[in-house]
Amino acid sequence: MTRFAPGAPAWFDLGSPDVAASADFYTGLLGWTATVVSDPGAGGYTTFSSDGKLVAAVARHQIDTPYHRPYGPGNDQHGMPAIWTVYFATDDADALTKRVETAGGEVIMTPMDVLGLGRMAVFADPAGAAFAVWRKGVMEGAEVTGVPGSVGWVELVTDGIGTARDFYPATLGLAPAETGLEGVTDPVWHIGETPVAGTQELGVTGAVRPHWAVLFAVRDCDATARRAVELGGSVENEPADTPRGRRADLLDPHGAGFSVVELREAYPAAAGGAS
């Protein structure tokens, strides 16, 4: 049995110009515990845990392309910009690479093995939204999602929803569908009958390029937004009630965009599609 079906968001990591500073920010904000991976080949890769369960990680940012600058030139005052990356589960990263090329996407990083933990690759969709895929080895992905202190949801932020409707079914096997929520017109992405990701029009936050965004589940959106500012971050959109829960859009001290949301009972978990 596997926790994540192919196409489901399975892992989330932050590329940062300053791993230690980023670890301080997110542990202070979300109550995570940071652990540096001991393997010398990991290059300081640092995992985050919530209540003893893996939820995400941070590493030194090694990729500097336009795809990894969704928030524009203002976020690189510390060097290479920071950005969260969403990894989607796959059974075959190499076959998926071919599907991405056929569907009009770009291969940013060809498939590579990662310390026996799994196999990864990094792509961009035709509109320029970067994402990664993960073929599990020893590590399957996040050990918990959809609860406070973990990733609760991911969204494709784009101005290219038309091409996305063709690209993601052909590559990740995601099917666009209506949300069923009043006031929400952007499609939600399904694996079978299970919603696993959402969509948001580019320009709603400060992002200037398409990207995949992470939303962290929290118990108190307003308090978390205030704490982010205290820790050196900033607020892109103040806390507000939405059809899916109270939400705020934030930037960390190095310019990485993310959101926090108080999950409602009907809000689907990021690990939807697991079996």
C-alpha positions in Angstrom: 0.0 0.0 0.0 1.2 3.6 -0.7 0.2 6.8 0.9 0.3 8.8 -2.3 -1.3 7.9 -5.6 0.6 9.0 -8.7 -0.2 12.7 -9.3 -0.8 13.5 -5.6 1.3 16.2 -3.9 3.7 14.2 -1.8 6.6 16.4 -0.7 7.4 20.1 -0.2 10.7 21.8 0.2 12.0 25.3 0.3 15.0 26.4 -1.7 16.7 29.2 0.3 19.8 31.3 0.1 20.2 30.9 3.9 19.1 27.5 5.2 19.7 28.3 8.9 17.8 31.6 8.8 14.9 30.0 6.9 14.8 27.1 9.5 14.6 29.7 12.3 11.7 31.5 10.6 9.5 28.4 9.9 10.2 26.7 13.2 9.3 29.9 15.0 6.2 30.4 12.9 4.7 26.9 12.6 6.2 25.2 15.7 8.3 22.8 13.5 11.4 20.9 14.6 14.4 21.2 12.2 16.8 18.4 11.7 19.9 18.5 9.4 20.3 15.3 7.4 23.5 13.7 8.6 24.6 12.2 5.2 27.5 14.3 3.9 26.0 14.0 0.4 22.8 15.8 1.6 24.6 19.2 1.5 22.9 20.5 4.7 19.4 19.4 3.6 17.2 20.1 6.7 13.9 18.4 7.3 10.9 19.9 9.3 8.8 17.8 11.6 5.5 18.5 13.3 4.7 16.4 16.4 7.5 14.0 15.2 6.2 13.5 11.7 7.9 14.8 8.6 6.1 17.6 6.9 8.6 19.5 4.7 12.3 20.5 4.3 14.6 23.3 3.3 17.8 23.2 1.3 20.3 25.6 -0.3 18.7 26.9 -3.5 20.7 25.4 -6.4 18.4 26.4 -9.3 18.3 30.0 -10.5 16.0 30.4 -13.5 13.2 32.7 -14.3 10.8 29.9 -13.3 12.2 30.2 -9.7 11.5 33.9 -9.4 7.7 34.1 -9.2 7.7 37.1 -6.9 10.0 39.3 -9.1 13.2 41.1 -8.5 12.3 42.4 -5.0 12.9 39.0 -3.4 16.6 38.6 -4.3 18.1 41.1 -2.0 19.8 38.3 -0.1 21.1 36.6 -3.2 19.3 33.8 -5.0 15.6 34.0 -4.3 13.7 31.5 -2.0 10.8 29.5 -3.3 8.7 26.5 -2.2 8.6 23.5 -4.5 5.8 21.0 -4.7 6.7 17.4 -5.5 4.1 15.2 -7.1 4.2 11.4 -6.6 5.1 9.3 -9.7 5.7 5.7 -10.4 8.3 6.5 -13.1 10.1 9.9 -13.2 11.8 9.0 -16.5 8.6 8.2 -18.4 7.0 11.3 -16.9 9.9 13.4 -18.3 9.0 12.2 -21.8 5.3 13.1 -21.3 6.3 16.6 -20.1 8.3 17.2 -23.2 5.6 15.8 -25.5 3.0 18.0 -23.7 5.0 21.2 -24.3 6.6 21.6 -20.9 10.3 22.1 -20.1 12.7 19.8 -18.3 14.6 21.9 -15.7 16.3 19.0 -14.0 16.5 15.6 -15.5 15.7 12.6 -13.3 18.3 11.8 -10.6 18.5 9.5 -7.7 18.6 11.1 -4.2 20.7 9.2 -1.7 18.6 6.1 -2.1 15.6 8.0 -0.7 13.9 8.2 -4.1 14.2 9.7 -7.6 13.3 13.2 -8.6 13.0 15.6 -11.6 12.0 19.2 -12.0 9.8 20.6 -14.8 7.9 23.7 -15.8 4.5 23.7 -17.4 3.9 25.6 -20.7 3.0 28.8 -18.7 6.2 28.6 -16.7 5.0 27.1 -13.4 7.8 25.0 -12.0 7.1 21.7 -10.1 8.9 18.5 -9.2 8.1 14.8 -9.1 9.1 12.2 -6.6 9.5 8.5 -7.2 9.6 7.0 -3.7 12.5 4.9 -2.5 13.1 4.7 1.3 11.2 8.0 1.7 7.7 8.2 0.4 7.0 11.9 1.2 5.3 13.9 3.9 4.2 11.7 6.8 1.2 14.0 7.6 -0.8 16.6 5.6 -4.1 18.3 6.0 -3.8 19.1 9.7 -2.5 22.1 11.6 1.3 22.3 11.3 1.5 20.6 7.9 0.7 21.4 4.2 -3.0 21.6 3.9 -3.4 22.3 0.2 -1.5 23.3 -2.9 -2.6 25.6 -5.7 -1.5 26.2 -9.3 -1.2 30.0 -9.5 -1.4 30.8 -13.3 -2.6 32.9 -16.1 -2.5 29.8 -18.4 -5.4 27.7 -17.1 -6.3 26.9 -20.7 -3.0 25.1 -21.4 -3.0 23.7 -17.9 -6.2 21.9 -18.6 -4.4 19.9 -21.3 -1.0 19.7 -19.7 -1.7 18.2 -16.3 -4.0 15.4 -17.4 -1.4 14.4 -20.0 1.5 14.4 -17.5 0.4 13.9 -13.9 -3.0 12.5 -14.7 -4.8 15.3 -12.9 -8.3 16.1 -14.1 -9.8 19.6 -13.7 -13.2 19.8 -12.2 -15.6 22.3 -10.6 -15.0 22.9 -6.9 -18.6 22.8 -5.8 -17.9 25.7 -3.5 -20.0 28.9 -3.8 -17.9 31.8 -5.2 -15.0 29.6 -6.4 -14.8 29.4 -10.1 -11.2 28.2 -10.7 -11.0 24.5 -11.2 -9.8 22.0 -8.6 -7.5 19.1 -9.7 -8.7 15.6 -9.1 -7.3 12.1 -9.1 -10.3 10.0 -9.8 -13.0 11.3 -7.4 -10.5 12.8 -5.0 -9.5 16.6 -5.1 -5.8 17.0 -4.6 -5.0 20.6 -5.7 -6.6 23.9 -6.6 -6.1 26.8 -9.0 -5.8 30.5 -8.5 -5.6 33.3 -11.0 -2.2 35.0 -11.2 -2.2 38.5 -9.8 -4.3 37.7 -6.7 -1.1 37.7 -4.6 2.1 39.6 -5.4 3.4 36.8 -7.7 4.4 37.9 -11.2 5.0 34.5 -12.7 3.0 31.2 -12.6 4.0 28.8 -9.9 2.7 26.1 -7.6 1.9 27.5 -4.1 1.8 25.8 -0.7 -0.8 26.5 2.0 0.0 25.5 5.5 -2.8 24.5 7.8 -2.9 26.5 11.1 -5.3 26.9 14.0 -5.3 30.7 14.1 -4.7 32.5 10.7 -4.6 36.0 12.2 -2.1 35.1 15.0 0.1 33.3 12.5 0.1 36.3 10.1 1.1 38.6 13.0 3.9 36.2 14.1 5.2 36.1 10.5 5.8 39.8 10.6 7.4 39.6 14.0 9.9 37.0 12.6 10.8 39.2 9.6 8.2 38.1 7.0 5.5 40.2 5.5 1.8 40.0 4.6 0.8 40.0 0.9 -2.9 39.6 1.6 -4.3 40.2 5.1 -6.3 37.4 6.8 -9.8 37.1 5.2 -12.6 34.6 5.2 -12.8 32.5 2.0 -15.1 29.7 1.0 -12.4 27.3 2.1 -11.5 28.9 5.4 -9.8 32.0 6.8 -6.6 32.6 4.9 -3.6 34.9 4.6 -0.9 35.2 1.9 2.5 35.8 3.3 6.2 36.2 2.3 9.1 34.8 4.4 12.2 37.0 5.0 13.8 35.8 1.8 10.8 36.4 -0.4 9.3 32.9 -0.6 5.5 33.1 -1.0 3.2 30.8 1.0 -0.2 30.9 2.6 -1.7 29.9 5.9 -5.3 28.8 6.3 -7.7 27.6 9.0 -9.0 24.4 7.4 -12.7 23.8 7.4 -14.0 20.3 7.7 -14.8 20.0 4.0 -11.4 21.4 2.9 -9.6 18.5 1.1 -6.2 17.4 2.3 -3.1 17.6 0.1 -2.6 13.9 0.4 -5.9 13.2 -1.3 -5.6 10.3 -3.8 -3.7 8.2 -1.3 -4.5 4.6 -1.0 
